[in-house]
Amino acid sequence: MKLQQMKIYPWVVVGLLWIVALLNYLDRQMLSTMQGSIAIDIPALHNAEAFGALMAIFLWVYGVASPFSGAVADRISRKWLIVGSLGVWSAVTYAMGLCDNLNQLMVLRGIMGISEALYIPSALSLIADYFSGKGRSLAIGLHMTGLYCGQALGGFGSMVASTWSWQATFQWFGIIGVVYAALLIVLLHEKPREANIPVAATAPKAKSEGVVQSLVAVFSTMAFWVILFFFATSSIPGWATKNWLPTLFHENLGIGMDWAGPMATLTIAVSSFIGVMIGGPLSDRWVRRNVRGRIFTSAIGLSMMIPALVLIGLADNAFLSILAGLCFGVGYGMFDANNMPILCQFVSSRRRAMAYGFMNSVGVMMGAVTTQLLGRLSDSVGLGLCFAMMGGILLVALALQLLVLRPKYDDKDLEETDK
């Protein structure tokens, strides 16, 4: 029996892509923690503005490329997009270890932004097709934990660089990624979209749908605008915790950054994993009894994030700060595990990668704006108050989510069959 024909193979796909997700965040995150080591050889990085521009170029390129990468993923093999994107960003990671000036790093970070943008829409669309209903939220949530782990491990980049060197760190992780991309050529298999789309939804007209037609179909529904809104607003605190929570802990608790960094990244990563393990199975079971079960599970996650953000911003002792961080992480994991499954309730399988690409694009751009804005407001307003105010934005998103999103089926393809 071929590997892809085994009943367990969908979970093998999740495992294979989990490692890719880890490398996706690890390779992008290492640069932020190795600034001091790299600046010894590239003095331009001592300048905070120059380093900020180097970090921002990845986000802006990634954001702009995401919608296009999603449209491509809806039309060609997602397997080869995943393999190709991993191979390219890993080669770029290796090449960063050979750089000796800021301009070279800027170009490579831009290329990394394009190549990494191809991954998420392709991977989530592929997993969603392998899990048509049962187990979908858990599978996608487990995959997302790879991103959390990559982010957490990336926080130890400076430690690895001090043991080897920043050049060797980039090069070795680049080699690992290229080797793993070659392994995926053999182990990863495409799931034909036609296998999930009922006969009535696979008419020639639907197959030949162009990009503009797909865009019109996706953006003509109020539900997608609401999904886009609550995904974008949740990205604000999501990116704020990634980039500013260590600094907030450092300021509020009066501890050094060598403790504040791991405390922040590990708290969010571990609790988000717990949130996925709660929210994934809960959503998959709830939706069998109530088609809005995934939406309710996501709403519970958002409801946990709102008070957690207020407490994160205002707490002045380690116990309350960690408790708030854990509450936020669990809520975020429950929310994150259900974004693609909820999208599947309103967008057909042949348009999902493009739709998620737009969501990813808006989310990353919100992250770029938030990161820069918090830097400007940290002295005048204070990071703590900024974090607390984010809870109010999520309250609006929560209300819209519960009031507007009313799917008829757990999968849009089933609804199209009845038409």
C-alpha positions as CSV (number, residue, x, y, z in Angstrom):
1,M,0.0,0.0,0.0
2,K,1.3,3.4,-0.9
3,L,2.0,5.9,1.9
4,Q,-0.7,8.4,0.7
5,Q,-3.3,5.6,0.7
6,M,-2.9,4.8,4.4
7,K,-5.7,6.0,6.7
8,I,-3.1,7.6,9.0
9,Y,-1.5,9.6,6.1
10,P,-3.4,12.9,6.8
11,W,-1.8,13.0,10.2
12,V,1.6,12.2,8.6
13,V,1.0,15.3,6.4
14,V,0.4,17.4,9.6
15,G,3.6,16.0,11.1
16,L,5.7,16.7,8.0
17,L,4.3,20.3,7.7
18,W,4.8,20.9,11.4
19,I,8.5,20.7,10.9
20,V,8.2,23.1,7.9
21,A,6.2,25.5,10.1
22,L,8.8,25.4,12.8
23,L,11.6,26.2,10.3
24,N,9.4,28.9,8.8
25,Y,9.3,30.9,12.1
26,L,12.8,29.8,13.3
27,D,14.6,31.1,10.2
28,R,12.8,34.4,10.2
29,Q,13.1,34.9,14.0
30,M,16.8,34.2,14.5
31,L,17.9,37.5,13.1
32,S,16.1,39.5,15.8
33,T,17.9,37.7,18.6
34,M,21.4,37.8,16.9
35,Q,21.5,41.5,16.3
36,G,24.4,42.0,18.8
37,S,26.5,39.2,17.3
38,I,25.9,40.3,13.7
39,A,26.6,44.0,14.5
40,I,30.2,43.1,15.4
41,D,30.9,42.2,11.8
42,I,28.3,44.5,10.2
43,P,28.5,47.8,12.2
44,A,25.5,49.4,10.4
45,L,23.2,47.2,12.5
46,H,24.3,49.1,15.7
47,N,21.8,51.7,14.4
48,A,18.3,50.9,15.7
49,E,16.7,52.5,12.6
50,A,18.7,50.4,10.2
51,F,17.9,47.3,12.1
52,G,14.2,48.2,12.3
53,A,14.2,48.7,8.5
54,L,15.8,45.2,8.1
55,M,13.1,43.6,10.2
56,A,10.3,45.6,8.5
57,I,11.2,44.8,4.9
58,F,10.4,41.1,5.6
59,L,7.0,41.9,6.9
60,W,6.0,44.3,4.1
61,V,7.2,42.0,1.3
62,Y,5.6,39.0,3.0
63,G,2.3,41.0,3.4
64,V,2.2,42.2,-0.2
65,A,3.1,38.7,-1.6
66,S,0.6,36.7,0.5
67,P,-2.6,37.3,-1.6
68,F,-0.7,36.4,-4.8
69,S,0.8,33.3,-3.3
70,G,-2.7,32.2,-2.2
71,A,-4.1,32.6,-5.7
72,V,-1.2,30.6,-7.1
73,A,-1.8,27.8,-4.5
74,D,-5.4,27.5,-5.6
75,R,-4.3,26.8,-9.2
76,I,-1.1,24.6,-9.0
77,S,0.3,21.8,-6.9
78,R,0.6,22.9,-3.3
79,K,3.1,20.2,-2.6
80,W,5.6,21.8,-5.0
81,L,4.9,25.3,-3.7
82,I,5.7,24.0,-0.2
83,V,8.8,22.2,-1.3
84,G,10.0,25.1,-3.4
85,S,9.3,27.8,-0.8
86,L,11.1,25.8,1.9
87,G,14.1,25.2,-0.4
88,V,14.3,28.9,-1.3
89,W,14.0,30.4,2.2
90,S,16.5,27.8,3.5
91,A,19.0,28.7,0.8
92,V,18.4,32.4,1.7
93,T,19.1,31.5,5.3
94,Y,22.3,29.9,4.3
95,A,23.3,32.9,2.2
96,M,22.7,35.3,5.1
97,G,25.6,33.6,6.8
98,L,27.8,34.8,4.0
99,C,26.8,38.4,4.1
100,D,29.2,41.2,5.0
101,N,27.1,44.3,4.6
102,L,23.5,45.6,5.3
103,N,22.4,45.8,1.7
104,Q,23.0,42.1,1.1
105,L,21.0,41.3,4.2
106,M,18.1,43.6,3.0
107,V,17.9,41.9,-0.3
108,L,17.9,38.4,1.2
109,R,15.3,39.3,3.8
110,G,13.1,40.6,0.9
111,I,13.5,37.3,-1.0
112,M,12.7,35.4,2.2
113,G,9.5,37.4,2.6
114,I,8.3,36.2,-0.9
115,S,9.3,32.6,-0.4
116,E,7.8,32.3,3.1
117,A,4.6,33.9,2.0
118,L,4.0,31.0,-0.4
119,Y,3.9,28.5,2.5
120,I,1.1,29.2,4.9
121,P,-1.8,29.5,2.4
122,S,-0.6,26.3,0.6
123,A,-0.1,24.3,3.8
124,L,-3.4,25.2,5.5
125,S,-5.4,24.6,2.3
126,L,-3.7,21.2,1.9
127,I,-4.4,20.2,5.5
128,A,-8.0,21.4,5.2
129,D,-8.6,19.2,2.2
130,Y,-7.1,16.2,4.0
131,F,-9.4,16.8,6.9
132,S,-12.8,17.5,5.4
133,G,-14.7,18.1,8.6
134,K,-13.7,15.6,11.2
135,G,-10.5,16.6,13.0
136,R,-10.0,19.7,10.9
137,S,-9.6,22.2,13.7
138,L,-7.2,19.9,15.7
139,A,-5.1,19.2,12.6
140,I,-4.7,22.8,11.6
141,G,-4.2,23.8,15.2
142,L,-1.4,21.2,15.7
143,H,0.2,22.6,12.6
144,M,0.1,26.1,13.9
145,T,2.0,25.0,17.1
146,G,5.0,24.4,14.8
147,L,5.0,28.2,14.3
148,Y,4.8,28.8,18.1
149,C,7.7,26.4,18.7
150,G,9.8,28.0,15.9
151,Q,9.2,31.4,17.4
152,A,10.2,30.2,20.9
153,L,13.3,28.4,19.6
154,G,14.2,31.5,17.5
155,G,14.5,33.3,20.8
156,F,17.6,31.3,21.6
157,G,19.4,32.3,18.5
158,S,21.8,34.5,20.3
159,M,22.8,31.6,22.6
160,V,23.5,29.4,19.6
161,A,25.4,32.2,17.9
162,S,27.6,32.6,21.0
163,T,28.4,28.9,20.9
164,W,29.2,28.8,17.2
165,S,29.0,32.1,15.3
166,W,26.1,33.9,13.7
167,Q,27.4,32.9,10.3
168,A,27.5,29.2,11.2
169,T,24.1,29.4,12.8
170,F,22.5,30.7,9.6
171,Q,24.4,28.2,7.4
172,W,23.5,25.1,9.4
173,F,19.8,25.9,9.7
174,G,19.8,26.7,6.0
175,I,21.4,23.3,5.2
176,I,18.8,21.5,7.4
177,G,16.0,23.2,5.5
178,V,17.3,22.3,2.1
179,V,17.8,18.7,3.1
180,Y,14.3,18.5,4.5
181,A,12.9,20.0,1.4
182,A,14.5,17.2,-0.6
183,L,12.9,14.7,1.8
184,L,9.5,16.2,1.3
185,I,9.7,15.5,-2.4
186,V,9.4,11.8,-1.6
187,L,7.1,11.9,1.5
188,L,4.6,14.7,0.8
189,H,1.8,14.1,-1.6
190,E,-0.9,16.5,-3.0
191,K,-4.5,15.9,-2.2
192,P,-6.6,16.4,-5.4
193,R,-9.2,19.1,-4.8
194,E,-11.7,17.2,-6.8
195,A,-11.7,14.4,-4.2
196,N,-13.3,16.8,-1.7
197,I,-15.6,18.7,-4.0
198,P,-19.0,17.1,-4.7
199,V,-19.9,16.4,-8.3
200,A,-22.3,19.3,-8.5
201,A,-19.7,21.7,-7.5
202,T,-17.1,20.6,-10.0
203,A,-18.8,21.8,-13.2
204,P,-16.5,23.0,-16.0
205,K,-17.4,26.6,-15.3
206,A,-16.2,26.3,-11.7
207,K,-13.0,24.6,-12.8
208,S,-12.1,27.4,-15.3
209,E,-12.8,30.2,-12.8
210,G,-10.3,33.0,-13.2
211,V,-8.5,35.0,-10.5
212,V,-10.9,38.0,-10.9
213,Q,-13.9,35.8,-10.6
214,S,-12.5,34.2,-7.5
215,L,-11.8,37.6,-6.0
216,V,-15.4,38.8,-6.7
217,A,-16.9,35.6,-5.2
218,V,-14.8,35.8,-2.0
219,F,-15.2,39.6,-1.4
220,S,-18.9,39.7,-2.2
221,T,-19.8,37.9,1.0
222,M,-20.2,39.9,4.3
223,A,-19.0,36.8,6.2
224,F,-15.5,37.0,4.6
225,W,-15.2,40.7,5.5
226,V,-16.0,39.8,9.2
227,I,-13.5,37.0,9.2
228,L,-10.9,39.3,7.7
229,F,-11.7,41.9,10.4
230,F,-11.4,39.7,13.4
231,F,-8.3,38.0,11.9
232,A,-6.7,41.4,11.4
233,T,-7.6,42.8,14.8
234,S,-6.4,39.7,16.6
235,S,-3.1,40.1,14.7
236,I,-2.5,43.4,16.6
237,P,-2.0,41.8,20.0
238,G,-0.6,38.7,18.4
239,W,2.3,40.7,16.9
240,A,2.5,42.9,19.9
241,T,3.2,39.9,22.2
242,K,5.8,38.5,19.7
243,N,7.8,41.8,19.4
244,W,7.1,43.8,22.6
245,L,6.1,41.5,25.4
246,P,9.7,40.9,26.5
247,T,10.2,44.6,26.7
248,L,7.0,45.1,28.6
249,F,8.0,42.4,31.2
250,H,11.4,44.0,31.5
251,E,9.8,47.4,32.2
252,N,6.8,46.3,34.4
253,L,8.7,43.7,36.4
254,G,12.1,45.3,36.6
255,I,13.9,42.1,35.4
256,G,16.7,41.9,32.8
257,M,16.1,41.1,29.2
258,D,18.0,37.8,29.5
259,W,15.1,36.6,31.8
260,A,12.2,38.7,30.3
261,G,12.8,37.3,26.8
262,P,12.5,33.5,27.5
263,M,9.7,34.3,30.1
264,A,7.6,36.0,27.5
265,T,8.2,33.7,24.5
266,L,7.9,30.4,26.5
267,T,4.8,31.6,28.3
268,I,3.0,32.4,25.1
269,A,4.3,29.4,23.1
270,V,3.4,26.8,25.8
271,S,0.0,28.2,26.6
272,S,-0.9,28.6,22.9
273,F,-0.1,24.9,22.4
274,I,-2.5,24.1,25.3
275,G,-5.1,26.3,23.7
276,V,-4.9,24.4,20.4
277,M,-5.2,21.1,22.3
278,I,-8.4,22.4,23.9
279,G,-9.9,24.4,21.1
280,G,-9.2,21.9,18.3
281,P,-11.1,18.9,19.7
282,L,-13.7,21.1,21.3
283,S,-14.5,22.7,17.9
284,D,-14.5,19.4,16.0
285,R,-17.0,17.9,18.5
286,W,-19.2,21.0,18.9
287,V,-19.7,21.5,15.1
288,R,-21.2,18.0,14.9
289,R,-24.1,19.2,17.2
290,N,-24.2,22.9,16.1
291,V,-22.8,24.2,12.8
292,R,-21.7,27.4,14.7
293,G,-19.6,25.3,17.1
294,R,-16.3,26.4,15.5
295,I,-17.4,30.1,15.7
296,F,-18.4,29.6,19.4
297,T,-15.0,28.0,20.2
298,S,-13.2,30.8,18.5
299,A,-15.3,33.3,20.4
300,I,-14.3,31.7,23.7
301,G,-10.7,32.2,22.7
302,L,-11.2,35.9,21.9
303,S,-13.1,36.3,25.2
304,M,-10.1,35.0,27.1
305,M,-7.7,37.3,25.3
306,I,-9.6,40.5,26.1
307,P,-9.1,40.5,30.0
308,A,-5.7,38.9,29.6
309,L,-4.5,41.9,27.6
310,V,-5.7,44.3,30.2
311,L,-4.0,42.3,33.0
312,I,-0.8,41.9,30.9
313,G,-0.6,45.7,30.5
314,L,-1.4,46.7,34.1
315,A,0.1,43.9,36.2
316,D,3.2,44.8,38.2
317,N,4.3,41.4,39.6
318,A,5.6,38.2,37.9
319,F,2.7,36.0,39.1
320,L,0.0,38.1,37.6
321,S,2.0,38.8,34.4
322,I,2.6,35.1,33.8
323,L,-1.0,34.2,34.6
324,A,-2.2,36.8,32.1
325,G,0.2,35.6,29.5
326,L,-1.0,32.0,30.0
327,C,-4.6,33.1,29.7
328,F,-3.8,35.1,26.5
329,G,-1.9,32.2,25.0
330,V,-4.7,29.6,25.7
331,G,-7.2,31.9,24.1
332,Y,-5.0,32.7,21.1
333,G,-4.5,29.0,20.5
334,M,-8.2,28.3,20.6
335,F,-8.8,31.2,18.2
336,D,-5.9,30.3,15.9
337,A,-6.9,26.7,15.5
338,N,-10.3,27.7,14.1
339,N,-9.5,30.5,11.6
340,M,-9.1,28.2,8.5
341,P,-11.9,25.8,9.6
342,I,-14.3,28.8,9.9
343,L,-13.1,30.1,6.5
344,C,-14.0,26.7,5.1
345,Q,-17.6,27.2,6.1
346,F,-17.9,30.3,3.9
347,V,-15.3,29.8,1.1
348,S,-15.1,26.8,-1.3
349,S,-12.0,24.7,-1.5
350,R,-10.9,26.1,-4.8
351,R,-10.7,29.6,-3.4
352,R,-9.4,29.0,0.2
353,A,-5.7,29.5,-0.3
354,M,-6.3,32.8,-2.0
355,A,-8.8,33.9,0.7
356,Y,-6.4,32.9,3.5
357,G,-3.6,34.6,1.6
358,F,-5.5,37.9,1.9
359,M,-6.1,37.3,5.6
360,N,-2.4,36.5,6.1
361,S,-1.5,39.7,4.2
362,V,-3.7,42.0,6.2
363,G,-2.6,40.3,9.5
364,V,1.1,40.7,8.7
365,M,0.7,44.3,7.6
366,M,-1.2,45.1,10.8
367,G,1.7,43.5,12.6
368,A,4.2,45.8,10.9
369,V,2.1,48.9,11.7
370,T,1.6,47.8,15.3
371,T,5.3,47.1,15.9
372,Q,6.3,50.5,14.6
373,L,3.4,52.3,16.4
374,L,4.1,50.7,19.8
375,G,7.7,51.9,19.4
376,R,6.5,55.4,19.0
377,L,3.9,55.3,21.8
378,S,6.1,53.4,24.4
379,D,7.6,56.6,25.8
380,S,4.6,58.9,25.6
381,V,1.7,56.5,26.5
382,G,3.4,53.5,27.8
383,L,3.4,49.9,26.6
384,G,1.2,48.7,29.4
385,L,-1.6,51.0,28.5
386,C,-1.3,50.2,24.8
387,F,-1.7,46.5,25.6
388,A,-4.8,47.1,27.8
389,M,-6.4,49.2,25.0
390,M,-6.0,46.3,22.5
391,G,-8.7,44.5,24.5
392,G,-11.3,47.0,23.4
393,I,-10.5,46.4,19.7
394,L,-11.0,42.6,20.2
395,L,-14.4,43.3,21.9
396,V,-15.7,44.8,18.6
397,A,-14.3,41.8,16.7
398,L,-16.0,39.4,19.1
399,A,-19.4,41.1,18.7
400,L,-19.2,41.0,14.9
401,Q,-18.1,37.4,14.9
402,L,-21.1,36.3,17.0
403,L,-23.7,38.5,15.3
404,V,-22.9,38.0,11.6
405,L,-21.3,34.6,11.1
406,R,-24.1,32.1,10.5
407,P,-22.9,29.2,8.3
408,K,-25.3,26.6,6.8
409,Y,-22.8,23.8,6.6
410,D,-19.4,23.0,8.1
411,D,-18.0,23.0,4.5
412,K,-18.9,25.5,1.8
413,D,-18.6,22.8,-0.9
414,L,-21.6,21.0,0.6
415,E,-23.7,24.1,0.4
416,E,-22.8,24.6,-3.3
417,T,-24.0,21.0,-3.9
418,D,-27.5,21.9,-2.8
419,K,-27.7,24.9,-5.2
